């Protein structure tokens, strides 16, 4: 009897060790929740001040988080801006990462009326900091944790650098938590502000999508700002129809998505008296054999950004293809922005879509207001969070979906 109990206890211990080993193997170099250590992250010795590992609230009221993102009782890293000068910077440098890394994910918190900027850089091992960040956010985003996902394109081993910039006063604490890396692309999430996030032009279509800021080159068509920031600073993708022929098409292909992708959300802008059609396909082969679109919309919808959500069918090697069709004249520019792909259902049947018209170009980012709760996933995760505008929920004339659902949207004034 005692021998049996002994063997059972030994087996339990061995099983626990196996699970612990598997968990360790599942973690990527550079992954860190900062709860027990810095995981090999180091302070830069050429900056102005250091990042601080913190539990609970920061030292100053009305700025910084009151709990970590991981558990609500753990640790995070932040910059304490009480004793610094304006534009002082603090840099936190990751361990060396292999060149097969394709996705960076982390959670950030930027709260305080003098919050300045958080920047992320990549730099090859042994080199100095490059000129332009691969991701950045500026200003007060509210007292919430928000998720960022950044597509990485590297050819050699590298490090990631988180740089926090001090604003005009002590109310500018910036925090990060739950940093993780993946060897597969981040998926379809993109706001196009920094890069194309792995989206590619189709080389078998008639012309290309264009990344742009502010207004398009033609009057009476296209947006005047991006959706993410509602300003001329942010970027979006659009089809410039001035130099094309009627019915010419341009296709933009997403990176391969995870097999558990269930919901596509994006914002679109279709303004101009000759606007033709925007189509979205779900494909396992990229741009070949597209079949029937899972979502499409025809005609002028007014000078406003609309939100669309479409439930996706399960599949392996899943790609999304955005296809813009040129109309009868140059006044047919079509734009997209803030693409997000989620692993939870949109809430409808496959192919079902809904549309929401924004009063002002804005977006709500994924955020958590309480620890250990699911993020309120709404748009692409690298987004600015602003107070949600008054919206009209309606259907958009001409929307067709795979499931046959039709919606009609009444645009609200900008």
WONOR-V267780 format. One record per run of one state. SS is the DSSP state (alpha for helix, beta for strand, coil for the rest). FROM is the first residue (numbers start at 1). TO is the last residue. Records with the same first field share a line. If there is no record, write none. Layout:
SS->FROM-TO ; FROM-TO
//
This chain:
coil->1-1 ; 27-31 ; 33-41 ; 44-51 ; 56-74 ; 80-88 ; 94-96 ; 98-102 ; 111-116 ; 125-134 ; 139-144 ; 152-157 ; 166-173 ; 183-189 ; 191-199 ; 202-209 ; 214-234 ; 240-248 ; 254-256 ; 258-262 ; 271-276 ; 284-294 ; 299-305 ; 312-317 ; 326-333 ; 343-352 ; 359-366 ; 369-390 ; 396-399 ; 402-407 ; 409-414
alpha->2-26
beta->32-32 ; 42-43 ; 52-55 ; 75-79 ; 89-93 ; 97-97 ; 103-110 ; 117-124 ; 135-138 ; 145-151 ; 158-165 ; 174-182 ; 190-190 ; 200-201 ; 210-213 ; 235-239 ; 249-253 ; 257-257 ; 263-270 ; 277-283 ; 295-298 ; 306-311 ; 318-325 ; 334-342 ; 353-358 ; 367-368 ; 391-395 ; 400-401 ; 408-408
//
